[in-house]
Each structure stands twice: as structure tokens, then as C-alpha cells.
């Protein structure tokens, strides 16, 4: 039997979640068919297609009829940070100092071309006090509070909820679920699950469309983005229109290769509602209305070498515009950054299928050398839309931004009993001073190193999670070193 926990065997495949990561590994050894990974979340039909062969191979693939109602697991979790807030890629949850409790649960329903998933999440953070940063420059240009108020912080979020229609290769719907664009696992440049999903409409392909030798998978979204209650910005009452497009191309000439691009734009929410011109912002030339539009874009690739257990990927993004082709050719990495990564599965095809996987990912969104003599702002920030690339106070892309860098090296071990993960993570939070390093600033780089071990244990209709991480931060807030103990425990189970 393949390694598969209750939460992965019975739940939707949410963007950046446990099930998606598991299927991605199986794809590299062709237990799951080749499929573009740059436009997530996957629909229920897409997941069924990916899992179609698992039951025949001894796994826990799902077979669905034309109509069904499925209860999704109820999840409870508790997080603890001993010294300062820590945690990323956990959707709506913000884990401050002290304890943070979260609960989620819901259902999914499908009939014909129509499907509905309701999966809200609620959390409450103790949000205990800690010494505030003396350097407030970054907080003036992005809605990213270091602490959400002076007391308990709680929120109910619609979570990974979606209503959609999949008809003849076309997908239409409304959702609050996270979108994960590009091939990254931990540090996406444009969109990921580091922040809450935002309410949005979407349209695109429900599966790759064949155009001769090319397969095209694409999605366009129109969303309503909100700032946190702790931002001082008053423009448009803190509401923005977010428009974006992701295109992912594959070809039968190079099996396993996908190449894609994204574009995302923020604009102030217009009084009276967005116009058609606003709705097409992701297609418009950058030079138009530069002052009031925050534009981001990226290009990416991913290559799964069939049957090898290996994949490599990369993404290059910019949080800036180019006023001309000459400008772009002269300074292509101005306000730019990249993510590169690889994953390798070591497969054991014995009586019970087990595997160990190595994954590594590196991102750099710091100031580039070519931009040092030019005006520059940290990645994900904007001089006019001072919320930056955020939703409710959390960064929509990578936690290592704005203007930072990150690395992760991890080993995942899967068996029928569950998963073990051992990982090292480095996050460069901020830097200050002259980027050339003259004069030297011994406290000019604020960087965290974390060593973690995580266990997911399968117990039939329920699973348990335990994770412990030691986080050592050099030059926290450009002042002193600090150590944080991060502990997560949780359980998920099916009632029906």
C-alpha cells in the first residue's frame, strides 16, 4: 500500500497541501501521470485524473461517480512560539508569540459539471508581547504587521472554499482558496499559501488543451484584496482589485517539461466598482498609469525526467515595470529575483511501497548588483499602493520577501504508517546599509536558521501531527541574537 494518510486519502487536494506534495513525488516515478504543476489549486476532477492509476498499483486512489457528497476531515492544531512570531505557508493562520489554536472542517459536493467545496478555518492567537523592532521603515511601505494588535488576535476565514463549473475543458468559478502559481514548493514568487486566499472569480482551462504538439493550461483571476486592521493606509478604504493570469505550456516533444509565465496587478478599488479597463489590467502595457498600479510578473520552468524520480525547476520574477525594451535589456534584474529547486525520490518497490525523497529550494529577492546605482524598493512593496503584495497583513508570495532570501533542504520519508520530515530552513528577513558593504555593518543582516523534525502518523480514520523546530535568529531587528522554540501538534479525523 502506498504511504497515504487519512487527510490525504479523503480530502481535496489544496494548493501547497499534504496531498499535493505526495502526488508530486509520485509523478516523478510515473505512479501519477505527467501533468503541469504551475497553475494550482487542482480541481476535484484534476485530482481524480492524477490518482486514476493508484488503486491499480496498490495505492489509495479515488473513484467517483457522477454525483457524490464527501465530508472532509476535521482538523485541530496548536502552535507555540517561545520568543517571537514564526511560521509560514499555513494559509490564513498567523502564529504569534505564545499559543495559537486553529480548527477547520467542511465538505465537498459534485454533480455533473458543478462542484462545491466548503472548508472554512478559524484560529485564535495568544499574540503575547515581545520587543518591537526599532526600525519601522519597512512597515511604512507594506502591510505586514510584526504584531497584530496588543492582545488576542482571532479570525474566521472562509478558507479553501470554491464553487466551480468544469465544462468541455473550460473552468469558471468563484473561490476564496489559495492559488499557487509556478513550480515552487516553499518560496513562490507571485502567489502561494503564505497568506489567506482572497475572494476571486476565475476562468480558464479545466485541463490542458491540446494545440498541435503543445498543451496549454491557463487561468485568469479577478480578486478583492484587503489590508489588515493595523495598516495606516486609507487609500480606497484599504481595498484593492487584484487581477492576474498564469499560462503553463507543455509539449509532447519533451515529456515532463513545462514552461510558463504569470502576471499580477494591484489597483485601488474604484468607487462604484471596477471597470472593464480595470479588469483587463493584467493584459495592459506596463507604461500605462504606472503610479497607481503595482505590477508583478514571472517566467518559470519545471522538468520532470520520466521514471527517474527527479525534477528540477526555476522561476524568475520582477516587481517592477520596464518603460522600454532598451530599459529591460539594460537592467533585466532591477527589482528582480529568482527561485530554483530540485526534488529526487529514492523508491523502494518492495511488498509495501515506501520512498525517501530529497528536496531543496533556494530563493533570492535581495537587491541586485545591477540596481545598486538606481532607485530601488524591496520586493513586494510599492510607493503608491502601500499595502504591497499582501492580503490581510500577510505576503501573498514568499515569506522571504520583501527584499530577502530563503533556502530549505529537507528529507521526506513516506511509508504506509505516515511521513517523517527532517529539514533545515534559512530565511534572510531584512538587510540594511550600503549593499556594497562599505562601511561594514556587523548587524546589517537579520537572518533565521531553523532545524525541524516533523511526523505525520496515520491511524486509519484519523492522523496526528507533531513538529518541533529550533529557530536561531542572528541580529534580530538589527540588534541582538534570539532563539525561538516552535512546536506544532495537531490531529485530523473523519466523522463520516
ABEGO torsion letter per residue (X at the ends): XBBBBAAAAABBBBBGBAAAAAAAAAAAAGABBBBBAABOBBBAAAAAAAAAAAAAAGBABBBBBABBBBBBBBBBBBBBBAABBBEBGAEABBBBBEBBBBBBEEBBBBBEABBBBBBBBBBBBAGBBBBBBABAAAAAABBBBABBEABBBBBBBAEBBBBBBBBGGBBBEBBABBBBBEABAABBAABBAABBBBBBBBBEBABBBBBEABBBBBBBBBBBBBBBAABABABGGGBBBBBBBBBBBBBAABBGBBBBBBBBBBBBBBBGEBBAAAAAAAABBAABGAAABBBBBBBBBBBBBBGAGBBBBBBBBBBBBBABAAAAAABAABGBBBBBBBBBBBBBABABBBBBBBBBBBBBABBBAAAAABBBBBBGBBAABAAEBBBGGBBABBAAOBGBBBBBBBBBBBBAAEBBBBBBBBBBABBBEBAAGOBBBAAABBBBBBBBBBBBBBAEABBBBBBBBBBBBBGBGGABBBBBBBBBBBBBBBAX
